[in-house]
């Protein structure tokens, strides 16, 4: 009987301990410390899902370092989460690469060319910051110069550039990489110690939105 009681007490103690840890983890992500709530929500691409949006610049070394972690996180991404990448325009010289991002999407070669652009700039030190350099680079992926230049200056790509710039401004993004969740929350990366914390905050906010939807 005594042994049975000790076992029950031990199990109860473990349950309390796990619960306490969960509460601590839950409480460790605080508004205005680990994330900020936007005064006015920003429109999302797919309202039927919970959006996680990454703002980035191909020329940013921190974005390059974060890319592998993003890809790893995407492997286990829940079906109700829509991940969106947004190139920023507020960095000097960012527009050519931002336009190239949308050219790649227009041609359906984004998955093949996204990481190679990062690698070319940061690993191979290729200066892909001008239209001629990007034209030559895209040629390796089957996009001829004439087509690249037409798409680069097209109404469709120009429209998406304006939309991306508007979203970053409305989201109050001032540096990259930056992450928002469902157009409502901005993750405050400067207050996070590890990459695990970064994705911990993202998942915490996703769950917050999921519960708000009754999920």
C-alpha positions, 0 to 999 in steps of 0.5 A: 500500500505504501509503495502504491502511494509513493508511486502515485505521489511520484507520478503526481509530482512529475505531472505537476513538474511537466505542467509547471514547465509548460506554463513557464515556457508559455509565459516566457514569451511576452508581448513587447519583449518577444513579440509586438502586436500590430495596431492595425492587422495586415492583410494575409495572402490566404485568410483560411490559413494562419500565415507566417511571413518572412521578410528577407533580403538576398544580400543579408548574411543573417538571412542567409544563415537563417534560411537553412533553419527556415527550411528545416522548420518547413519540413514539419509545418502544419497544414493550417499554416501558410508560409510566405516569403517577402523580399524587402525594398527598404535596403539600398540596392534591394530592388533588383534582387526583389524583382528577381525573386518574383521573376523566379516565381513567375517562371515557376523555378523558385524552388530551383533558384532560391538557395542558389541565389543565396549561395552565389552571393554569400558562398561564391561572392558573386555580385548579383546586385545588378540587372545584367548580373541577374540576367546572366544568372537566370540564363543558367536556369533556362530563362533567356535574357529577353524573357528575363528583362521582359518579366523583370519590368512587367506589370505583374512583377512591378505590382508584386513589388509594390505590394511587398513594399506596402506589406513591410511598411504596414508591418513596421519592418525595419530590419531583416530577417523578420517574421510576422504571424497572421498579419498581427504579430511581429517577432522581436528577434533582437530580444531572442537568444537562440534560433530555437527561441525564434521558432518557439515564438513563431509556434507560440503565436501560431497556436495563439491564432489557432486557439482564437479560431477555435482550433 
